């Protein structure tokens, strides 16, 4: 039997309990393109067309700042910046004692580079 959701998880609560964070994060991360969305994107063979189509899906927020004329390095930098914003958002929803742990995830995109330094 599922554990009942505590009252503290409802929006507007300033408690920032772990349960509150979990509900927010699960709702936030559950927004993904549907099979129908992927089906509409599959035949698009040019990046500009694919990008235009993807902006009409739940991926739109991840595509902010991406332009079809960007080179691969600028594209990666834009996505990396967007990922850092996402981690900061997730950290804000977390309990105070967990925020530094969540923010540590900001380093994840840099681990391959850091492994060369070690």
Secondary structure, DSSP 4 states (H G I P E B T S, - for coil): -PPPPPGGGSTT-S---HHHHHHHHHHHHT----HHHHHHHHT--SHHHHHHHHTTSGGGGGGTT--TT--HHHHHHHHHHHHHHHHHHHHHHS-HHHHHHHHGGGGGGGHHHHHHH-
